[in-house]
Amino acid sequence: METIEKEHTTNKNNAPVMQEPGKLYVIRRNGDLVEYTDEKIVVAVTKAFLAVEGTSAPDSNRIHDKVRELVGH
């Protein structure tokens, strides 16, 4: 069994954070370090499109397809 070394860092609030090699992390606005997930990016980009496109946009397959394409889903 292989042991994975974890790097110890601190976030904005000096709270200890564990990082595993090969994983992607995102620094949130509050300074917390969280593991990257595609789904959170999909939600954020979709909300941006919807804010620009208006009220009929949530039903638009074009927007949802474009977001998935941009994120790589």
CHARMM internal coordinates of N, CA and C (Angstrom, degrees):
IC EDIT
DIST 1 N 1 CA 1.4382
DIST 1 CA 1 C 1.5211
ANGL 1 N 1 CA 1 C 109.00
DIST 1 C 2 N 1.3246
ANGL 1 CA 1 C 2 N 115.80
DIHE 1 N 1 CA 1 C 2 N 132.43
DIST 2 N 2 CA 1.4595
ANGL 1 C 2 N 2 CA 121.61
DIHE 1 CA 1 C 2 N 2 CA -176.22
DIST 2 CA 2 C 1.5255
ANGL 2 N 2 CA 2 C 110.31
DIHE 1 C 2 N 2 CA 2 C -89.70
DIST 2 C 3 N 1.3067
ANGL 2 CA 2 C 3 N 117.21
DIHE 2 N 2 CA 2 C 3 N 136.18
DIST 3 N 3 CA 1.4559
ANGL 2 C 3 N 3 CA 122.19
DIHE 2 CA 2 C 3 N 3 CA 176.94
DIST 3 CA 3 C 1.5146
ANGL 3 N 3 CA 3 C 109.04
DIHE 2 C 3 N 3 CA 3 C -92.32
DIST 3 C 4 N 1.3106
ANGL 3 CA 3 C 4 N 116.01
DIHE 3 N 3 CA 3 C 4 N 131.43
DIST 4 N 4 CA 1.4626
ANGL 3 C 4 N 4 CA 121.05
DIHE 3 CA 3 C 4 N 4 CA 178.74
DIST 4 CA 4 C 1.5191
ANGL 4 N 4 CA 4 C 108.24
DIHE 3 C 4 N 4 CA 4 C -100.37
DIST 4 C 5 N 1.3142
ANGL 4 CA 4 C 5 N 115.03
DIHE 4 N 4 CA 4 C 5 N 123.43
DIST 5 N 5 CA 1.4593
ANGL 4 C 5 N 5 CA 120.20
DIHE 4 CA 4 C 5 N 5 CA 176.80
DIST 5 CA 5 C 1.5214
ANGL 5 N 5 CA 5 C 108.55
DIHE 4 C 5 N 5 CA 5 C -77.11
DIST 5 C 6 N 1.3091
ANGL 5 CA 5 C 6 N 116.61
DIHE 5 N 5 CA 5 C 6 N 133.50
DIST 6 N 6 CA 1.4507
ANGL 5 C 6 N 6 CA 121.41
DIHE 5 CA 5 C 6 N 6 CA 177.29
DIST 6 CA 6 C 1.5148
ANGL 6 N 6 CA 6 C 108.78
DIHE 5 C 6 N 6 CA 6 C -108.73
DIST 6 C 7 N 1.3215
ANGL 6 CA 6 C 7 N 115.05
DIHE 6 N 6 CA 6 C 7 N 139.06
DIST 7 N 7 CA 1.4544
ANGL 6 C 7 N 7 CA 121.20
DIHE 6 CA 6 C 7 N 7 CA 179.27
DIST 7 CA 7 C 1.5215
ANGL 7 N 7 CA 7 C 108.45
DIHE 6 C 7 N 7 CA 7 C -90.20
DIST 7 C 8 N 1.3012
ANGL 7 CA 7 C 8 N 117.50
DIHE 7 N 7 CA 7 C 8 N 131.43
DIST 8 N 8 CA 1.4534
ANGL 7 C 8 N 8 CA 121.48
DIHE 7 CA 7 C 8 N 8 CA 179.17
DIST 8 CA 8 C 1.5217
ANGL 8 N 8 CA 8 C 108.69
DIHE 7 C 8 N 8 CA 8 C -97.73
DIST 8 C 9 N 1.3164
ANGL 8 CA 8 C 9 N 115.60
DIHE 8 N 8 CA 8 C 9 N 126.67
DIST 9 N 9 CA 1.4613
ANGL 8 C 9 N 9 CA 121.11
DIHE 8 CA 8 C 9 N 9 CA 174.72
DIST 9 CA 9 C 1.5213
ANGL 9 N 9 CA 9 C 107.02
DIHE 8 C 9 N 9 CA 9 C -135.07
DIST 9 C 10 N 1.3139
ANGL 9 CA 9 C 10 N 116.75
DIHE 9 N 9 CA 9 C 10 N 178.84
DIST 10 N 10 CA 1.4548
ANGL 9 C 10 N 10 CA 120.55
DIHE 9 CA 9 C 10 N 10 CA 174.87
DIST 10 CA 10 C 1.5171
ANGL 10 N 10 CA 10 C 108.86
DIHE 9 C 10 N 10 CA 10 C -124.33
DIST 10 C 11 N 1.3281
ANGL 10 CA 10 C 11 N 116.01
DIHE 10 N 10 CA 10 C 11 N 153.56
DIST 11 N 11 CA 1.4513
ANGL 10 C 11 N 11 CA 120.11
DIHE 10 CA 10 C 11 N 11 CA 176.41
DIST 11 CA 11 C 1.5272
ANGL 11 N 11 CA 11 C 109.50
DIHE 10 C 11 N 11 CA 11 C -91.03
DIST 11 C 12 N 1.3169
ANGL 11 CA 11 C 12 N 116.32
DIHE 11 N 11 CA 11 C 12 N -169.54
DIST 12 N 12 CA 1.4668
ANGL 11 C 12 N 12 CA 121.82
DIHE 11 CA 11 C 12 N 12 CA -177.30
DIST 12 CA 12 C 1.5293
ANGL 12 N 12 CA 12 C 112.23
DIHE 11 C 12 N 12 CA 12 C -57.94
DIST 12 C 13 N 1.3161
ANGL 12 CA 12 C 13 N 115.88
DIHE 12 N 12 CA 12 C 13 N -31.90
DIST 13 N 13 CA 1.4657
ANGL 12 C 13 N 13 CA 121.11
DIHE 12 CA 12 C 13 N 13 CA -179.17
DIST 13 CA 13 C 1.5255
ANGL 13 N 13 CA 13 C 112.29
DIHE 12 C 13 N 13 CA 13 C -91.62
DIST 13 C 14 N 1.3188
ANGL 13 CA 13 C 14 N 117.08
DIHE 13 N 13 CA 13 C 14 N 13.45
DIST 14 N 14 CA 1.4637
ANGL 13 C 14 N 14 CA 124.13
DIHE 13 CA 13 C 14 N 14 CA -178.17
DIST 14 CA 14 C 1.5233
ANGL 14 N 14 CA 14 C 113.39
DIHE 13 C 14 N 14 CA 14 C 60.73
DIST 14 C 15 N 1.3285
ANGL 14 CA 14 C 15 N 116.80
DIHE 14 N 14 CA 14 C 15 N 24.67
DIST 15 N 15 CA 1.4582
ANGL 14 C 15 N 15 CA 120.49
DIHE 14 CA 14 C 15 N 15 CA 175.17
DIST 15 CA 15 C 1.5272
ANGL 15 N 15 CA 15 C 108.18
DIHE 14 C 15 N 15 CA 15 C -83.32
DIST 15 C 16 N 1.3254
ANGL 15 CA 15 C 16 N 118.32
DIHE 15 N 15 CA 15 C 16 N 138.25
DIST 16 N 16 CA 1.4621
ANGL 15 C 16 N 16 CA 119.32
DIHE 15 CA 15 C 16 N 16 CA -179.27
DIST 16 CA 16 C 1.5255
ANGL 16 N 16 CA 16 C 111.70
DIHE 15 C 16 N 16 CA 16 C -65.70
DIST 16 C 17 N 1.3253
ANGL 16 CA 16 C 17 N 115.38
DIHE 16 N 16 CA 16 C 17 N 141.75
DIST 17 N 17 CA 1.4573
ANGL 16 C 17 N 17 CA 122.38
DIHE 16 CA 16 C 17 N 17 CA -179.05
DIST 17 CA 17 C 1.5220
ANGL 17 N 17 CA 17 C 107.92
DIHE 16 C 17 N 17 CA 17 C -131.61
DIST 17 C 18 N 1.3300
ANGL 17 CA 17 C 18 N 116.75
DIHE 17 N 17 CA 17 C 18 N 136.61
DIST 18 N 18 CA 1.4680
ANGL 17 C 18 N 18 CA 121.34
DIHE 17 CA 17 C 18 N 18 CA 177.56
DIST 18 CA 18 C 1.5203
ANGL 18 N 18 CA 18 C 108.46
DIHE 17 C 18 N 18 CA 18 C -100.27
DIST 18 C 19 N 1.3142
ANGL 18 CA 18 C 19 N 116.84
DIHE 18 N 18 CA 18 C 19 N 134.07
DIST 19 N 19 CA 1.4582
ANGL 18 C 19 N 19 CA 121.95
DIHE 18 CA 18 C 19 N 19 CA 176.14
DIST 19 CA 19 C 1.5097
ANGL 19 N 19 CA 19 C 108.26
DIHE 18 C 19 N 19 CA 19 C -122.05
DIST 19 C 20 N 1.3277
ANGL 19 CA 19 C 20 N 115.68
DIHE 19 N 19 CA 19 C 20 N 136.14
DIST 20 N 20 CA 1.4530
ANGL 19 C 20 N 20 CA 120.53
DIHE 19 CA 19 C 20 N 20 CA 176.48
DIST 20 CA 20 C 1.5203
ANGL 20 N 20 CA 20 C 108.49
DIHE 19 C 20 N 20 CA 20 C -104.22
DIST 20 C 21 N 1.3172
ANGL 20 CA 20 C 21 N 117.88
DIHE 20 N 20 CA 20 C 21 N 136.89
DIST 21 N 21 CA 1.4547
ANGL 20 C 21 N 21 CA 120.96
DIHE 20 CA 20 C 21 N 21 CA 178.31
DIST 21 CA 21 C 1.5229
ANGL 21 N 21 CA 21 C 110.88
DIHE 20 C 21 N 21 CA 21 C -59.10
DIST 21 C 22 N 1.3249
ANGL 21 CA 21 C 22 N 116.36
DIHE 21 N 21 CA 21 C 22 N 139.78
DIST 22 N 22 CA 1.4554
ANGL 21 C 22 N 22 CA 121.16
DIHE 21 CA 21 C 22 N 22 CA 177.05
DIST 22 CA 22 C 1.5173
ANGL 22 N 22 CA 22 C 114.46
DIHE 21 C 22 N 22 CA 22 C 88.71
DIST 22 C 23 N 1.3264
ANGL 22 CA 22 C 23 N 118.37
DIHE 22 N 22 CA 22 C 23 N -5.16
DIST 23 N 23 CA 1.4592
ANGL 22 C 23 N 23 CA 121.04
DIHE 22 CA 22 C 23 N 23 CA 177.25
DIST 23 CA 23 C 1.5164
ANGL 23 N 23 CA 23 C 109.28
DIHE 22 C 23 N 23 CA 23 C -103.58
DIST 23 C 24 N 1.3363
ANGL 23 CA 23 C 24 N 115.65
DIHE 23 N 23 CA 23 C 24 N 148.80
DIST 24 N 24 CA 1.4540
ANGL 23 C 24 N 24 CA 120.88
DIHE 23 CA 23 C 24 N 24 CA 178.02
DIST 24 CA 24 C 1.5226
ANGL 24 N 24 CA 24 C 109.74
DIHE 23 C 24 N 24 CA 24 C -96.13
DIST 24 C 25 N 1.3175
ANGL 24 CA 24 C 25 N 115.79
DIHE 24 N 24 CA 24 C 25 N 143.06
DIST 25 N 25 CA 1.4536
ANGL 24 C 25 N 25 CA 121.34
DIHE 24 CA 24 C 25 N 25 CA -179.71
DIST 25 CA 25 C 1.5235
ANGL 25 N 25 CA 25 C 109.52
DIHE 24 C 25 N 25 CA 25 C -128.90
DIST 25 C 26 N 1.3319
ANGL 25 CA 25 C 26 N 115.45
DIHE 25 N 25 CA 25 C 26 N 155.91
DIST 26 N 26 CA 1.4588
ANGL 25 C 26 N 26 CA 122.91
DIHE 25 CA 25 C 26 N 26 CA 178.95
DIST 26 CA 26 C 1.5200
ANGL 26 N 26 CA 26 C 107.28
DIHE 25 C 26 N 26 CA 26 C -125.10
DIST 26 C 27 N 1.3275
ANGL 26 CA 26 C 27 N 116.17
DIHE 26 N 26 CA 26 C 27 N 138.52
DIST 27 N 27 CA 1.4609
ANGL 26 C 27 N 27 CA 120.67
DIHE 26 CA 26 C 27 N 27 CA 174.42
DIST 27 CA 27 C 1.5253
ANGL 27 N 27 CA 27 C 106.83
DIHE 26 C 27 N 27 CA 27 C -93.11
DIST 27 C 28 N 1.3157
ANGL 27 CA 27 C 28 N 116.29
DIHE 27 N 27 CA 27 C 28 N 116.74
DIST 28 N 28 CA 1.4598
ANGL 27 C 28 N 28 CA 121.21
DIHE 27 CA 27 C 28 N 28 CA -179.16
DIST 28 CA 28 C 1.5195
ANGL 28 N 28 CA 28 C 110.03
DIHE 27 C 28 N 28 CA 28 C -74.55
DIST 28 C 29 N 1.3190
ANGL 28 CA 28 C 29 N 116.66
DIHE 28 N 28 CA 28 C 29 N 166.70
DIST 29 N 29 CA 1.4667
ANGL 28 C 29 N 29 CA 121.34
DIHE 28 CA 28 C 29 N 29 CA -179.84
DIST 29 CA 29 C 1.5242
ANGL 29 N 29 CA 29 C 112.23
DIHE 28 C 29 N 29 CA 29 C -58.90
DIST 29 C 30 N 1.3211
ANGL 29 CA 29 C 30 N 116.77
DIHE 29 N 29 CA 29 C 30 N -30.34
DIST 30 N 30 CA 1.4762
ANGL 29 C 30 N 30 CA 119.52
DIHE 29 CA 29 C 30 N 30 CA -179.56
DIST 30 CA 30 C 1.5300
ANGL 30 N 30 CA 30 C 112.12
DIHE 29 C 30 N 30 CA 30 C -83.91
DIST 30 C 31 N 1.3335
ANGL 30 CA 30 C 31 N 116.77
DIHE 30 N 30 CA 30 C 31 N 2.06
DIST 31 N 31 CA 1.4576
ANGL 30 C 31 N 31 CA 121.34
DIHE 30 CA 30 C 31 N 31 CA 177.31
DIST 31 CA 31 C 1.5127
ANGL 31 N 31 CA 31 C 114.88
DIHE 30 C 31 N 31 CA 31 C 94.69
DIST 31 C 32 N 1.3325
ANGL 31 CA 31 C 32 N 117.50
DIHE 31 N 31 CA 31 C 32 N -8.08
DIST 32 N 32 CA 1.4677
ANGL 31 C 32 N 32 CA 120.52
DIHE 31 CA 31 C 32 N 32 CA 178.85
DIST 32 CA 32 C 1.5232
ANGL 32 N 32 CA 32 C 110.65
DIHE 31 C 32 N 32 CA 32 C -70.37
DIST 32 C 33 N 1.3006
ANGL 32 CA 32 C 33 N 115.70
DIHE 32 N 32 CA 32 C 33 N 146.52
DIST 33 N 33 CA 1.4539
ANGL 32 C 33 N 33 CA 122.66
DIHE 32 CA 32 C 33 N 33 CA 177.27
DIST 33 CA 33 C 1.5185
ANGL 33 N 33 CA 33 C 107.86
DIHE 32 C 33 N 33 CA 33 C -102.17
DIST 33 C 34 N 1.3403
ANGL 33 CA 33 C 34 N 117.13
DIHE 33 N 33 CA 33 C 34 N 120.60
DIST 34 N 34 CA 1.4635
ANGL 33 C 34 N 34 CA 121.46
DIHE 33 CA 33 C 34 N 34 CA -178.62
DIST 34 CA 34 C 1.5232
ANGL 34 N 34 CA 34 C 109.26
DIHE 33 C 34 N 34 CA 34 C -127.81
DIST 34 C 35 N 1.3331
ANGL 34 CA 34 C 35 N 115.19
DIHE 34 N 34 CA 34 C 35 N 155.22
DIST 35 N 35 CA 1.4554
ANGL 34 C 35 N 35 CA 120.25
DIHE 34 CA 34 C 35 N 35 CA 179.20
DIST 35 CA 35 C 1.5257
ANGL 35 N 35 CA 35 C 109.76
DIHE 34 C 35 N 35 CA 35 C -69.35
DIST 35 C 36 N 1.3216
ANGL 35 CA 35 C 36 N 116.51
DIHE 35 N 35 CA 35 C 36 N 137.88
DIST 36 N 36 CA 1.4661
ANGL 35 C 36 N 36 CA 123.26
DIHE 35 CA 35 C 36 N 36 CA 179.01
DIST 36 CA 36 C 1.5190
ANGL 36 N 36 CA 36 C 110.48
DIHE 35 C 36 N 36 CA 36 C -67.40
DIST 36 C 37 N 1.3334
ANGL 36 CA 36 C 37 N 116.64
DIHE 36 N 36 CA 36 C 37 N 135.80
DIST 37 N 37 CA 1.4624
ANGL 36 C 37 N 37 CA 121.49
DIHE 36 CA 36 C 37 N 37 CA 171.06
DIST 37 CA 37 C 1.5221
ANGL 37 N 37 CA 37 C 108.46
DIHE 36 C 37 N 37 CA 37 C -134.79
DIST 37 C 38 N 1.3325
ANGL 37 CA 37 C 38 N 115.71
DIHE 37 N 37 CA 37 C 38 N 136.77
DIST 38 N 38 CA 1.4653
ANGL 37 C 38 N 38 CA 120.27
DIHE 37 CA 37 C 38 N 38 CA 178.40
DIST 38 CA 38 C 1.5214
ANGL 38 N 38 CA 38 C 111.50
DIHE 37 C 38 N 38 CA 38 C -58.36
DIST 38 C 39 N 1.3207
ANGL 38 CA 38 C 39 N 116.64
DIHE 38 N 38 CA 38 C 39 N -39.63
DIST 39 N 39 CA 1.4602
ANGL 38 C 39 N 39 CA 120.37
DIHE 38 CA 38 C 39 N 39 CA -173.78
DIST 39 CA 39 C 1.5270
ANGL 39 N 39 CA 39 C 112.59
DIHE 38 C 39 N 39 CA 39 C -60.44
DIST 39 C 40 N 1.3169
ANGL 39 CA 39 C 40 N 118.39
DIHE 39 N 39 CA 39 C 40 N -37.21
DIST 40 N 40 CA 1.4635
ANGL 39 C 40 N 40 CA 120.32
DIHE 39 CA 39 C 40 N 40 CA 178.51
DIST 40 CA 40 C 1.5313
ANGL 40 N 40 CA 40 C 110.92
DIHE 39 C 40 N 40 CA 40 C -67.58
DIST 40 C 41 N 1.3255
ANGL 40 CA 40 C 41 N 116.46
DIHE 40 N 40 CA 40 C 41 N -34.57
DIST 41 N 41 CA 1.4617
ANGL 40 C 41 N 41 CA 120.42
DIHE 40 CA 40 C 41 N 41 CA 176.53
DIST 41 CA 41 C 1.5227
ANGL 41 N 41 CA 41 C 109.60
DIHE 40 C 41 N 41 CA 41 C -68.05
DIST 41 C 42 N 1.3391
ANGL 41 CA 41 C 42 N 117.21
DIHE 41 N 41 CA 41 C 42 N -41.75
DIST 42 N 42 CA 1.4721
ANGL 41 C 42 N 42 CA 121.74
DIHE 41 CA 41 C 42 N 42 CA 177.68
DIST 42 CA 42 C 1.5287
ANGL 42 N 42 CA 42 C 109.53
DIHE 41 C 42 N 42 CA 42 C -57.31
DIST 42 C 43 N 1.3249
ANGL 42 CA 42 C 43 N 117.48
DIHE 42 N 42 CA 42 C 43 N -46.03
DIST 43 N 43 CA 1.4616
ANGL 42 C 43 N 43 CA 121.24
DIHE 42 CA 42 C 43 N 43 CA -179.02
DIST 43 CA 43 C 1.5324
ANGL 43 N 43 CA 43 C 110.52
DIHE 42 C 43 N 43 CA 43 C -62.60
DIST 43 C 44 N 1.3129
ANGL 43 CA 43 C 44 N 117.54
DIHE 43 N 43 CA 43 C 44 N -45.59
DIST 44 N 44 CA 1.4653
ANGL 43 C 44 N 44 CA 121.53
DIHE 43 CA 43 C 44 N 44 CA -177.96
DIST 44 CA 44 C 1.5284
ANGL 44 N 44 CA 44 C 111.74
DIHE 43 C 44 N 44 CA 44 C -64.27
DIST 44 C 45 N 1.3236
ANGL 44 CA 44 C 45 N 117.38
DIHE 44 N 44 CA 44 C 45 N -45.09
DIST 45 N 45 CA 1.4651
ANGL 44 C 45 N 45 CA 121.04
DIHE 44 CA 44 C 45 N 45 CA -179.10
DIST 45 CA 45 C 1.5289
ANGL 45 N 45 CA 45 C 110.03
DIHE 44 C 45 N 45 CA 45 C -68.14
DIST 45 C 46 N 1.3250
ANGL 45 CA 45 C 46 N 117.14
DIHE 45 N 45 CA 45 C 46 N -38.98
DIST 46 N 46 CA 1.4680
ANGL 45 C 46 N 46 CA 120.79
DIHE 45 CA 45 C 46 N 46 CA 177.54
DIST 46 CA 46 C 1.5245
ANGL 46 N 46 CA 46 C 110.23
DIHE 45 C 46 N 46 CA 46 C -61.41
DIST 46 C 47 N 1.3240
ANGL 46 CA 46 C 47 N 117.49
DIHE 46 N 46 CA 46 C 47 N -44.44
DIST 47 N 47 CA 1.4615
ANGL 46 C 47 N 47 CA 120.73
DIHE 46 CA 46 C 47 N 47 CA 178.59
DIST 47 CA 47 C 1.5249
ANGL 47 N 47 CA 47 C 111.37
DIHE 46 C 47 N 47 CA 47 C -60.90
DIST 47 C 48 N 1.3254
ANGL 47 CA 47 C 48 N 116.91
DIHE 47 N 47 CA 47 C 48 N -38.15
DIST 48 N 48 CA 1.4689
ANGL 47 C 48 N 48 CA 120.16
DIHE 47 CA 47 C 48 N 48 CA 178.35
DIST 48 CA 48 C 1.5293
ANGL 48 N 48 CA 48 C 110.85
DIHE 47 C 48 N 48 CA 48 C -64.81
DIST 48 C 49 N 1.3401
ANGL 48 CA 48 C 49 N 116.98
DIHE 48 N 48 CA 48 C 49 N -45.33
DIST 49 N 49 CA 1.4629
ANGL 48 C 49 N 49 CA 120.44
DIHE 48 CA 48 C 49 N 49 CA 177.09
DIST 49 CA 49 C 1.5261
ANGL 49 N 49 CA 49 C 110.71
DIHE 48 C 49 N 49 CA 49 C -60.08
DIST 49 C 50 N 1.3234
ANGL 49 CA 49 C 50 N 117.15
DIHE 49 N 49 CA 49 C 50 N -44.89
DIST 50 N 50 CA 1.4591
ANGL 49 C 50 N 50 CA 121.36
DIHE 49 CA 49 C 50 N 50 CA -177.32
DIST 50 CA 50 C 1.5227
ANGL 50 N 50 CA 50 C 111.40
DIHE 49 C 50 N 50 CA 50 C -64.49
DIST 50 C 51 N 1.3198
ANGL 50 CA 50 C 51 N 117.34
DIHE 50 N 50 CA 50 C 51 N -36.44
DIST 51 N 51 CA 1.4563
ANGL 50 C 51 N 51 CA 121.16
DIHE 50 CA 50 C 51 N 51 CA 178.77
DIST 51 CA 51 C 1.5269
ANGL 51 N 51 CA 51 C 111.05
DIHE 50 C 51 N 51 CA 51 C -64.09
DIST 51 C 52 N 1.3131
ANGL 51 CA 51 C 52 N 116.81
DIHE 51 N 51 CA 51 C 52 N -34.67
DIST 52 N 52 CA 1.4645
ANGL 51 C 52 N 52 CA 121.18
DIHE 51 CA 51 C 52 N 52 CA -178.96
DIST 52 CA 52 C 1.5284
ANGL 52 N 52 CA 52 C 111.39
DIHE 51 C 52 N 52 CA 52 C -82.51
DIST 52 C 53 N 1.3218
ANGL 52 CA 52 C 53 N 116.89
DIHE 52 N 52 CA 52 C 53 N -39.62
DIST 53 N 53 CA 1.4634
ANGL 52 C 53 N 53 CA 121.86
DIHE 52 CA 52 C 53 N 53 CA -173.44
DIST 53 CA 53 C 1.5267
ANGL 53 N 53 CA 53 C 113.95
DIHE 52 C 53 N 53 CA 53 C -78.41
DIST 53 C 54 N 1.3211
ANGL 53 CA 53 C 54 N 118.76
DIHE 53 N 53 CA 53 C 54 N -28.29
DIST 54 N 54 CA 1.4586
ANGL 53 C 54 N 54 CA 120.28
DIHE 53 CA 53 C 54 N 54 CA 178.76
DIST 54 CA 54 C 1.5089
ANGL 54 N 54 CA 54 C 114.47
DIHE 53 C 54 N 54 CA 54 C 102.97
DIST 54 C 55 N 1.3391
ANGL 54 CA 54 C 55 N 115.93
DIHE 54 N 54 CA 54 C 55 N -167.87
DIST 55 N 55 CA 1.4531
ANGL 54 C 55 N 55 CA 121.82
DIHE 54 CA 54 C 55 N 55 CA -169.34
DIST 55 CA 55 C 1.5215
ANGL 55 N 55 CA 55 C 115.05
DIHE 54 C 55 N 55 CA 55 C -71.34
DIST 55 C 56 N 1.3155
ANGL 55 CA 55 C 56 N 119.39
DIHE 55 N 55 CA 55 C 56 N -26.10
DIST 56 N 56 CA 1.4673
ANGL 55 C 56 N 56 CA 120.59
DIHE 55 CA 55 C 56 N 56 CA -179.73
DIST 56 CA 56 C 1.5282
ANGL 56 N 56 CA 56 C 112.23
DIHE 55 C 56 N 56 CA 56 C -82.16
DIST 56 C 57 N 1.2969
ANGL 56 CA 56 C 57 N 117.06
DIHE 56 N 56 CA 56 C 57 N -9.55
DIST 57 N 57 CA 1.4605
ANGL 56 C 57 N 57 CA 122.09
DIHE 56 CA 56 C 57 N 57 CA -174.81
DIST 57 CA 57 C 1.5263
ANGL 57 N 57 CA 57 C 115.58
DIHE 56 C 57 N 57 CA 57 C -64.58
DIST 57 C 58 N 1.3405
ANGL 57 CA 57 C 58 N 121.21
DIHE 57 N 57 CA 57 C 58 N -34.21
DIST 58 N 58 CA 1.4667
ANGL 57 C 58 N 58 CA 119.09
DIHE 57 CA 57 C 58 N 58 CA -177.19
DIST 58 CA 58 C 1.5255
ANGL 58 N 58 CA 58 C 114.08
DIHE 57 C 58 N 58 CA 58 C -57.70
DIST 58 C 59 N 1.3158
ANGL 58 CA 58 C 59 N 117.15
DIHE 58 N 58 CA 58 C 59 N -25.95
DIST 59 N 59 CA 1.4662
ANGL 58 C 59 N 59 CA 120.89
DIHE 58 CA 58 C 59 N 59 CA 179.85
DIST 59 CA 59 C 1.5258
ANGL 59 N 59 CA 59 C 112.83
DIHE 58 C 59 N 59 CA 59 C -90.04
DIST 59 C 60 N 1.3155
ANGL 59 CA 59 C 60 N 117.34
DIHE 59 N 59 CA 59 C 60 N -0.06
DIST 60 N 60 CA 1.4595
ANGL 59 C 60 N 60 CA 121.32
DIHE 59 CA 59 C 60 N 60 CA -174.91
DIST 60 CA 60 C 1.5294
ANGL 60 N 60 CA 60 C 111.84
DIHE 59 C 60 N 60 CA 60 C -81.97
DIST 60 C 61 N 1.3220
ANGL 60 CA 60 C 61 N 116.50
DIHE 60 N 60 CA 60 C 61 N 114.30
DIST 61 N 61 CA 1.4689
ANGL 60 C 61 N 61 CA 120.66
DIHE 60 CA 60 C 61 N 61 CA 174.79
DIST 61 CA 61 C 1.5192
ANGL 61 N 61 CA 61 C 110.79
DIHE 60 C 61 N 61 CA 61 C -65.31
DIST 61 C 62 N 1.3313
ANGL 61 CA 61 C 62 N 117.00
DIHE 61 N 61 CA 61 C 62 N -30.39
DIST 62 N 62 CA 1.4640
ANGL 61 C 62 N 62 CA 121.37
DIHE 61 CA 61 C 62 N 62 CA 179.61
DIST 62 CA 62 C 1.5224
ANGL 62 N 62 CA 62 C 110.85
DIHE 61 C 62 N 62 CA 62 C -57.84
DIST 62 C 63 N 1.3172
ANGL 62 CA 62 C 63 N 116.85
DIHE 62 N 62 CA 62 C 63 N -44.77
DIST 63 N 63 CA 1.4669
ANGL 62 C 63 N 63 CA 120.84
DIHE 62 CA 62 C 63 N 63 CA -178.98
DIST 63 CA 63 C 1.5217
ANGL 63 N 63 CA 63 C 110.71
DIHE 62 C 63 N 63 CA 63 C -66.63
DIST 63 C 64 N 1.3211
ANGL 63 CA 63 C 64 N 116.90
DIHE 63 N 63 CA 63 C 64 N -47.60
DIST 64 N 64 CA 1.4625
ANGL 63 C 64 N 64 CA 119.89
DIHE 63 CA 63 C 64 N 64 CA -178.29
DIST 64 CA 64 C 1.5289
ANGL 64 N 64 CA 64 C 111.57
DIHE 63 C 64 N 64 CA 64 C -64.74
DIST 64 C 65 N 1.3337
ANGL 64 CA 64 C 65 N 117.02
DIHE 64 N 64 CA 64 C 65 N -37.34
DIST 65 N 65 CA 1.4652
ANGL 64 C 65 N 65 CA 120.63
DIHE 64 CA 64 C 65 N 65 CA 176.99
DIST 65 CA 65 C 1.5252
ANGL 65 N 65 CA 65 C 110.98
DIHE 64 C 65 N 65 CA 65 C -65.92
DIST 65 C 66 N 1.3335
ANGL 65 CA 65 C 66 N 116.61
DIHE 65 N 65 CA 65 C 66 N -41.46
DIST 66 N 66 CA 1.4710
ANGL 65 C 66 N 66 CA 120.85
DIHE 65 CA 65 C 66 N 66 CA -179.86
DIST 66 CA 66 C 1.5267
ANGL 66 N 66 CA 66 C 111.06
DIHE 65 C 66 N 66 CA 66 C -65.12
DIST 66 C 67 N 1.3204
ANGL 66 CA 66 C 67 N 116.78
DIHE 66 N 66 CA 66 C 67 N -41.14
DIST 67 N 67 CA 1.4633
ANGL 66 C 67 N 67 CA 120.74
DIHE 66 CA 66 C 67 N 67 CA 178.96
DIST 67 CA 67 C 1.5255
ANGL 67 N 67 CA 67 C 110.29
DIHE 66 C 67 N 67 CA 67 C -62.09
DIST 67 C 68 N 1.3101
ANGL 67 CA 67 C 68 N 117.30
DIHE 67 N 67 CA 67 C 68 N -47.01
DIST 68 N 68 CA 1.4802
ANGL 67 C 68 N 68 CA 121.30
DIHE 67 CA 67 C 68 N 68 CA 178.86
DIST 68 CA 68 C 1.5299
ANGL 68 N 68 CA 68 C 109.94
DIHE 67 C 68 N 68 CA 68 C -60.40
DIST 68 C 69 N 1.3219
ANGL 68 CA 68 C 69 N 116.72
DIHE 68 N 68 CA 68 C 69 N -39.40
DIST 69 N 69 CA 1.4752
ANGL 68 C 69 N 69 CA 120.32
DIHE 68 CA 68 C 69 N 69 CA 178.79
DIST 69 CA 69 C 1.5355
ANGL 69 N 69 CA 69 C 110.54
DIHE 68 C 69 N 69 CA 69 C -63.94
DIST 69 C 70 N 1.3250
ANGL 69 CA 69 C 70 N 116.23
DIHE 69 N 69 CA 69 C 70 N -44.86
DIST 70 N 70 CA 1.4707
ANGL 69 C 70 N 70 CA 120.28
DIHE 69 CA 69 C 70 N 70 CA -178.65
DIST 70 CA 70 C 1.5246
ANGL 70 N 70 CA 70 C 112.53
DIHE 69 C 70 N 70 CA 70 C -64.92
DIST 70 C 71 N 1.3182
ANGL 70 CA 70 C 71 N 116.47
DIHE 70 N 70 CA 70 C 71 N -37.88
DIST 71 N 71 CA 1.4625
ANGL 70 C 71 N 71 CA 120.56
DIHE 70 CA 70 C 71 N 71 CA -178.53
DIST 71 CA 71 C 1.5147
ANGL 71 N 71 CA 71 C 111.87
DIHE 70 C 71 N 71 CA 71 C -80.99
DIST 71 C 72 N 1.3182
ANGL 71 CA 71 C 72 N 116.26
DIHE 71 N 71 CA 71 C 72 N -21.49
DIST 72 N 72 CA 1.4652
ANGL 71 C 72 N 72 CA 119.26
DIHE 71 CA 71 C 72 N 72 CA 177.84
DIST 72 CA 72 C 1.5034
ANGL 72 N 72 CA 72 C 113.70
DIHE 71 C 72 N 72 CA 72 C 95.81
DIST 72 C 73 N 1.3083
ANGL 72 CA 72 C 73 N 117.45
DIHE 72 N 72 CA 72 C 73 N 23.38
DIST 73 N 73 CA 1.4679
ANGL 72 C 73 N 73 CA 122.04
DIHE 72 CA 72 C 73 N 73 CA 178.35
DIST 73 CA 73 C 1.4979
ANGL 73 N 73 CA 73 C 110.06
DIHE 72 C 73 N 73 CA 73 C -85.18
END
COOR INIT
IC SEED 1 N 1 CA 1 C
IC BUILD
